[in-house]
Structures are given as C-alpha cells and as structure tokens.
C-alpha cells in the first residue's frame, strides 16, 4: 500500500524522487520520506507525517543536500502510527544505511527480540526498522549490499518490497520483492525502481518486470536481477503504453473528475483491436486455448471492492451468452471456503492494480489447485498477470484517484468481451448474434458521453444533499451491482452511511429503514426490458415514496412511469439490459465525487484508504 521509488544516475536524485512520490502518493499518503547520498558521500534523510506536501514544505525550509543516489517512500501505515518517527526511510549500520519497505514482515516481533538481545536499539514502532538493522549488520559482515539483502530476505516472512542504499556503495540501490510490487525503469546512464511505472514514466517508458522472490541491483549503467539464491534471472522488458501526461490532472479539479470524464474512452480502448468485422478477437487467451475454454464447466470470478461488482455484472453476461455457471467470490473469502475447483474450472481474477494481495493469494491458490487462471488487469508489469496463465488487459489508462471509476467500466467491457468469446467457442451464440451484441457494445462510448452531460445537474443535487447522513441505493438484476457500486463510492468518498440493496429484497427487511426524507437512488430497468422487471421496480418506488422517501431514479430517457413518480430522474440513453449498467453507473460515480466535494473532502485521497491494497 506504500509507494516506493529508487534512483541512480547523474541527475538530481531529489527531483526524481519527489516527482515519483507525487505520482505514487495515491498508493499511501499518511507520511513520506526520502534518503539521498550527497556528492560528498554523506547519507541524508528527511521524513514527515502527513501528505507529501508536508515533506515538500519541510525541504523548502531546510533543503537536503542533493546527490545521485536516492530512495523515496510514501506510506500507508500498518505497524505503528503515522508519525515522523514511523515514516520511512529507516536507518541501519549506525545511520550509514537507509531502507524503505512496502508490505508486512509477519515475523518481525521475534526478529526484533533477537536484535534487542544482540544490543541493537530501535527508534520506531515499525516492522521495517527490523529489516534496516538486519541488512546493516549483514552489510558489515559481507561488504556486499546485494548479498546482505539476500541473507536478510531468507529470514523474513510475509510480503515485502525493500529498497536499500548505503553510504559505502554510492551509485547503488538494491531492491527485493516478495508478493509486493516492484518494477525497473531503464534510462540512459540512469536507472530507476518503482512500485509501479508511474514512479518513473516521466523519465523513461522502458521497463523491466521483476518476478517473485527476486533481488535487483541498479547502478547508473547496469541492472542485475537474481533470485533469492543469487542465480541470475533475465527479466522481461516492456514498453509503458501511456506517457506522463496521462497521469496528470490535465486541468481537471481532481484525478477522479478526469477519470470519470475518461469513462467513454476506457470502454472504447478496451474494445480496440478486440473486435474484427463484428467478431471477437482475443489472442491473449491462446495460452489457455479454445479447446480448454470449450470444456470448462464452471467459472469462479475472484476480486475485491469495485472489481467484484464488475464481476457480478460479468456473471449475468457470461451465463446468458455462454451458458456456463459463474460464481463471484470476494478474493479474501475464496481460499478459506476450500473451494471446489479443478482443471475444468476457469478462475477469472479482476484487479485494476494487479497487486491486490487478497486477489493475488487467491490466484496462487487457484493455480495450485489445478484450475485454469485468467486475469483481467489494468496495470502492465503487475504481479497478478504474471501469476496467471493468460491476461486480458483493460486499457483504461492510469487510474490515480483511489476510488475506482473508469477501471470499472473497462473491467465490465473486458468481461463482456470474454463472455462473447466463450459464447463462440462453446457454440452458444451464432456469429450474427455475437455481431449484434458487439455492435451494441461499440455504441456504449458515445452513449456514455451523453450521460456525462448530466454532470451539472448531479452536482446541484449533491450540493443540496451535502448534509445527508444516509443514502440507500436500489437495483434489480444488472441494476443490483450498480446499486452496490453507488453505495461503495459514497461510503469511501463522502464518509456517509450508504447501502446498496437488491430491490426485490426491500420487503424482506430494508424497507424498515425508510422514513420521511430518506434519500434513495433507484436504478430503474428499461420499460422495454424483456424480463419485465420495470413494473416491479416502479412498484418499489411507490412503496418507498408512500413512506416518505425522496427518490432519485436513474432511468431510460422517456420512462414516463419513473418521471411521474420520482422526485428527480437522471436520464440514460437506450441500451439493451446487459449494457445499461455501463451507463447507469456513471451518474453514481459523479454523485459520490460531487457530494464529497460539497463536504470539502479530498476526493482523490479519501481517509484511511490506499489505491492498491497490498497487504492481506
Ligand atoms: O486494484 P484492484 O482492482 O484489485 O482493487 C480492488 C479494490 O480495492 C478497489 O476496487 C476498491 O474497492 C476501490 N477503492 C473502490 O473504489
């Protein structure tokens, strides 16, 4: 959950580190720190609780001497409160070594006791300081930073990315990773390390993946990767598909506002190259193969949060088109239920970051149990795709705001594309039927652009409701995951109690929550819906209106019943039922953002959260 950046090269380390940290701040923002080896060979560090700006202000008042080797960190606290002392870097070897860490060292208590018994002292409450002191001791014994790191990681349990530098070896940063992200940026006479490519994309778009249990040593003119035993490893090189400007706000008030505006593009880009003359083209599934996909008897989708809601929508589409049973399981619940899976199960993981630890562990469990594993992921070079047999990348571009928006519509699009592919290989839909669905899907980006026109009206509603303490969301069939997503956005952004319900469940309990003035968003199915759910949801609106609720309906343009009953209707363009959620969700993304803004909250970095949850 922390952001990590490392640099060796001729340029100002501080400039590179601070630029990287500003791009990585979405990963954690309760404290930040840097360590730099100045040109006289002295190690200097600075760290501050609070957002990156606190560190920047501090460096403004009292500059740190700059140099050509450095590491930087932005923290999401696990062990120890977010204060100056617990912020990274932590020091070892009498202050000559600096180390930063993402993850959790699970056996830190026993290692700390061992170090205390050996006479070491600690200045923080963190698990990280244990690693800093251990690497320092091993460096004193070996004089080799990579070897010292190798010896220490052999003793650590848990998940970690570690970066370390030492006064005695200028121009060197050593990194190690286990179940936590780290990528290498290749420059010209300079090299970089980062939790993700955002750390260095401003300087280079050439990157190398680092696998599990590997150690990397960067110098200005070389990169050496080994496994934890010291055997050489050849990392895979890739080109970052987006440039630094894609990760800038570009004139928008927040990253979230920018990313909502990019929802049409996220769908269009995820379809790009995957539709050829009305047919689905998914060569990335070749490692699994059509024969296998034709013979699987079950799909289990694993994901967390918003990605899991995308999975719920995928279930409706895949079951309808390909007639395969689909189960959606939260990643953190998956392996503990002893799931019944085997070679005829396709496990589909969904993750924007590709680093969510719960999902990564579920993917590993599924692979070991013999299931076929496919990932849907938005981040190149991430861990989950590496642990999967095949990957469908969503092309939403970098998502910086902690609340997921454009990644959600891209994930749903990828799942629909997968559903249509499965329908073909399993001969459940004809080429003509697939072409019809593809044509509808291709119209979604333009329709999404129409939905964005309602932004101003939604902003007004959100401003009026700034004092609201509770909002409910109702939806039925594919509207249900949309209701869940609307409620999650409001909780995480505006810190308001919000719940999403299946509308049919209302009479089984939740209707007791309705009292005069209660705000309820209702995702209304199309009046043309072949499942005839429209009148049922309209009845739900009548029931809650009768009890004094204020209803905001997200309904198809021209839905006269919704217009007659609801206090407010946000219209969405006509689309077949399965595609409506892609349109209905956007007003809820906007509403969550605007209500949080009306309350004066930081919509990009809500309290207590981090963009990618890399601890279990
Ligand atoms: O990176 P992932 O897609 O694996 O992240 C999954 C969830 O942590 C994420 O969707 C989270 O729920 C967001 N904060 C929702 O806006």
Boltz pocket constraint, residues with backbone or C-beta under 6 A from the ligand:
constraints:
  - pocket:
      binder: B
      contacts: [[A, 304], [A, 305], [A, 306], [A, 307], [A, 350], [A, 351], [A, 352], [A, 353], [A, 354], [A, 355], [A, 356], [A, 359], [A, 402], [A, 403], [A, 404], [A, 405], [A, 488], [A, 492], [A, 610], [A, 611], [A, 612], [A, 613]]
      max_distance: 6.0
